[in-house]
Amino acid sequence: MENKRKTALILGATGLVGNELVKILIQQKNYEKIHLLVRRPIVSPDSSCEVHVVDFEQLHTYLELFKVTDVFCCLGTTIKKAKSKEAFRKVDYEYPVEAAKIAKKSEVEKFLIITAMGSNAKSSIFYNRVKGEVEESLGNLSLPSVHIFRPSLLLGERKEFRFGEKIAAKTSAIINVLMVGPLRPYKAIEAKTVATAMAVVAKFGKSGMNIYPSHKIDQIEKKKNIII
């Protein structure tokens, strides 16, 4: 399967992880065509990429674009940026679940998505609860192959400024040294590491529902061809 020329679709291609994922997939050359679904026009980064400016409220009207081998969902925002819990839920729950439903209808082989450490549909923390509800909904769809990535604090250069994450990123190098033993899963992780792991899983991942905590994501990135 890994030698077959495939096609991919990425939602959230301009985000922190999505941007890194695009670069990696282009470099690997495993995909004959990579469809990038975006809100605003961007310059196509490579001849293998096709940019589509879409209305995420009307994802169901883009069924043809979902007729690919693998779908990568890197969508995500913050309540501060979204300005309300309702708007946050739309980006982090409604759009990903709708994309998964379309992917199933289009008989996509693999659906890969980023949620977060602490995802729990029963959590009292709104952010974690929404992420957990996404995972729960994906499980109910019975897709052939679902891969959920739960990173800890994501490190990398964002296009928008997030003060809290900037402060956390500056201290993470020191804190990560102390994250050993039972604290290891909580280490901050580079966006590029997550993107690399997603690319590896897309190539070698198995069927069924698969969840990768942050420390497992790091292991996959280091192994490059072994799913742990």
C-alpha positions as CSV (number, residue, x, y, z in Angstrom):
1,M,0.0,0.0,0.0
2,E,2.8,2.4,0.8
3,N,4.0,2.3,-2.8
4,K,0.7,3.2,-4.3
5,R,0.3,6.8,-5.5
6,K,-2.4,8.3,-3.3
7,T,-4.3,11.5,-2.9
8,A,-4.9,13.6,0.2
9,L,-7.1,16.4,1.6
10,I,-6.0,18.7,4.4
11,L,-8.3,20.9,6.5
12,G,-6.5,23.5,8.4
13,A,-3.5,23.6,6.1
14,T,-2.5,27.1,7.2
15,G,-2.5,26.4,10.9
16,L,0.6,25.5,13.0
17,V,0.5,21.7,12.4
18,G,-1.2,21.9,9.1
19,N,1.4,24.1,7.5
20,E,4.2,21.7,8.6
21,L,2.2,18.7,7.4
22,V,1.8,20.3,3.9
23,K,5.6,20.7,3.7
24,I,6.2,17.1,4.8
25,L,3.7,15.5,2.4
26,I,5.2,17.5,-0.5
27,Q,8.7,16.4,0.4
28,Q,7.7,12.7,0.8
29,K,6.0,12.7,-2.6
30,N,3.6,9.9,-1.5
31,Y,0.6,11.8,-2.8
32,E,-0.1,12.5,-6.4
33,K,-2.4,15.3,-5.5
34,I,-2.9,17.2,-2.2
35,H,-6.1,19.2,-1.8
36,L,-5.9,22.1,0.6
37,L,-9.2,23.4,1.9
38,V,-8.8,27.0,3.2
39,R,-11.0,30.0,4.1
40,R,-8.9,32.6,2.2
41,P,-6.8,32.4,-0.9
42,I,-3.2,31.3,-0.5
43,V,-0.4,30.6,-3.0
44,S,-0.1,26.9,-3.8
45,P,3.2,25.7,-2.2
46,D,3.8,23.0,-4.9
47,S,2.5,21.7,-8.2
48,S,1.1,18.7,-6.3
49,C,-1.1,20.9,-4.2
50,E,-4.5,22.3,-5.3
51,V,-5.9,25.1,-3.2
52,H,-9.7,25.3,-2.7
53,V,-11.3,28.3,-1.0
54,V,-14.4,26.9,0.7
55,D,-17.2,27.8,2.9
56,F,-16.8,25.5,5.9
57,E,-20.5,26.0,6.7
58,Q,-21.2,24.2,3.4
59,L,-18.7,21.4,3.5
60,H,-21.3,18.9,2.2
61,T,-21.2,20.8,-1.1
62,Y,-17.6,19.8,-1.7
63,L,-18.1,16.1,-1.8
64,E,-16.0,15.7,-4.9
65,L,-12.9,17.1,-3.1
66,F,-13.2,14.4,-0.5
67,K,-12.8,11.6,-3.0
68,V,-9.2,11.0,-1.8
69,T,-7.2,8.3,-0.1
70,D,-6.6,10.1,3.2
71,V,-8.1,13.1,5.0
72,F,-6.1,15.1,7.5
73,C,-8.0,17.3,9.9
74,C,-5.8,20.0,11.5
75,L,-8.6,22.4,12.3
76,G,-8.5,24.2,15.7
77,T,-8.9,27.6,17.3
78,T,-9.2,29.2,20.7
79,I,-12.1,30.7,22.5
80,K,-10.3,34.0,22.5
81,K,-9.9,34.0,18.7
82,A,-13.3,32.5,18.1
83,K,-14.8,35.1,20.5
84,S,-17.5,32.7,21.9
85,K,-17.9,29.1,23.0
86,E,-20.4,28.6,20.2
87,A,-18.0,29.7,17.5
88,F,-15.2,27.7,19.1
89,R,-17.4,24.5,19.0
90,K,-18.2,25.2,15.4
91,V,-14.5,25.0,14.3
92,D,-13.4,22.4,16.7
93,Y,-16.4,20.1,16.7
94,E,-18.9,20.7,13.9
95,Y,-16.5,21.1,11.0
96,P,-14.3,18.1,11.9
97,V,-17.3,15.8,12.4
98,E,-19.0,17.0,9.2
99,A,-15.7,16.4,7.4
100,A,-15.6,12.8,8.8
101,K,-19.1,12.1,7.7
102,I,-18.3,13.3,4.2
103,A,-15.1,11.2,4.3
104,K,-17.1,8.1,5.2
105,K,-19.5,8.8,2.3
106,S,-16.5,9.2,0.0
107,E,-15.0,5.9,1.2
108,V,-11.8,7.5,2.4
109,E,-9.2,5.0,3.6
110,K,-7.8,7.0,6.6
111,F,-9.1,9.9,8.6
112,L,-6.4,11.6,10.7
113,I,-7.2,14.3,13.2
114,I,-5.6,16.4,16.0
115,T,-7.5,16.8,19.2
116,A,-5.6,17.4,22.5
117,M,-4.2,15.9,25.6
118,G,-7.0,15.7,28.2
119,S,-9.7,15.1,25.6
120,N,-12.7,13.8,27.5
121,A,-16.4,14.1,26.6
122,K,-17.3,14.2,30.3
123,S,-14.7,16.8,31.3
124,S,-15.8,19.8,33.3
125,I,-13.3,21.8,31.2
126,F,-15.0,23.1,28.1
127,Y,-12.0,22.8,25.8
128,N,-11.3,19.2,26.8
129,R,-15.0,18.3,26.6
130,V,-15.4,19.5,23.1
131,K,-12.2,17.6,22.0
132,G,-13.6,14.5,23.7
133,E,-16.9,14.9,22.0
134,V,-15.2,15.0,18.6
135,E,-13.4,11.7,19.4
136,E,-16.7,10.2,20.6
137,S,-18.5,11.2,17.5
138,L,-15.8,9.8,15.2
139,G,-16.0,6.5,17.1
140,N,-19.7,6.4,16.3
141,L,-19.2,6.9,12.6
142,S,-17.5,3.5,12.1
143,L,-14.9,4.8,9.7
144,P,-12.5,2.1,8.4
145,S,-9.4,3.8,9.9
146,V,-9.3,6.7,12.3
147,H,-6.1,8.1,13.9
148,I,-6.4,10.6,16.7
149,F,-3.4,12.6,17.8
150,R,-3.5,14.1,21.3
151,P,-0.5,16.5,21.6
152,S,0.4,18.4,24.7
153,L,1.3,22.1,24.4
154,L,2.2,22.7,20.7
155,L,5.4,24.5,20.0
156,G,6.2,26.4,16.8
157,E,5.9,29.8,15.0
158,R,2.2,30.7,14.7
159,K,1.0,33.3,12.3
160,E,-1.1,34.9,15.0
161,F,0.3,36.0,18.4
162,R,-0.9,34.0,21.4
163,F,0.6,35.6,24.6
164,G,0.0,32.6,26.9
165,E,1.5,30.1,24.5
166,K,4.5,32.4,23.9
167,I,5.3,32.5,27.6
168,A,4.8,28.7,27.9
169,A,7.0,28.0,24.9
170,K,9.9,30.1,26.4
171,T,9.8,28.0,29.6
172,S,9.1,24.6,28.0
173,A,12.7,23.9,27.2
174,I,13.6,24.1,30.9
175,I,10.4,22.3,32.1
176,N,10.7,19.5,29.5
177,V,14.0,18.4,31.1
178,L,12.1,17.7,34.3
179,M,9.4,15.8,32.5
180,V,10.6,12.3,33.1
181,G,8.8,9.1,34.3
182,P,5.1,9.7,34.9
183,L,5.5,13.3,33.8
184,R,6.9,12.4,30.4
185,P,3.5,12.5,28.6
186,Y,3.0,16.2,29.5
187,K,6.1,17.5,27.7
188,A,5.5,20.2,25.2
189,I,5.8,19.0,21.6
190,E,6.9,20.6,18.3
191,A,4.2,21.1,15.7
192,K,6.6,19.5,13.2
193,T,6.9,16.4,15.3
194,V,3.1,16.0,15.3
195,A,2.9,16.6,11.5
196,T,5.7,14.0,10.9
197,A,3.9,11.5,13.0
198,M,0.7,12.1,11.1
199,A,2.5,11.5,7.8
200,V,4.1,8.3,9.1
201,V,0.7,7.0,10.4
202,A,-0.9,7.8,7.1
203,K,1.7,5.6,5.4
204,F,1.8,2.7,7.8
205,G,-1.2,3.0,10.2
206,K,-3.6,0.2,10.8
207,S,-7.4,0.1,10.6
208,G,-9.8,0.7,13.4
209,M,-9.8,3.5,16.0
210,N,-6.3,4.5,17.0
211,I,-5.3,7.1,19.6
212,Y,-1.8,8.5,20.0
213,P,-1.0,10.4,23.3
214,S,1.7,13.1,23.1
215,H,4.6,10.9,24.1
216,K,3.6,8.3,21.6
217,I,3.5,10.9,18.9
218,D,7.1,11.8,19.8
219,Q,8.1,8.1,19.5
220,I,6.5,7.7,16.1
221,E,8.3,10.7,14.8
222,K,11.6,9.3,16.0
223,K,10.9,5.8,14.6
224,K,9.6,7.2,11.3
225,N,8.2,3.9,10.1
226,I,7.0,2.0,13.1
227,I,3.5,2.5,14.7
228,I,3.7,2.0,18.4
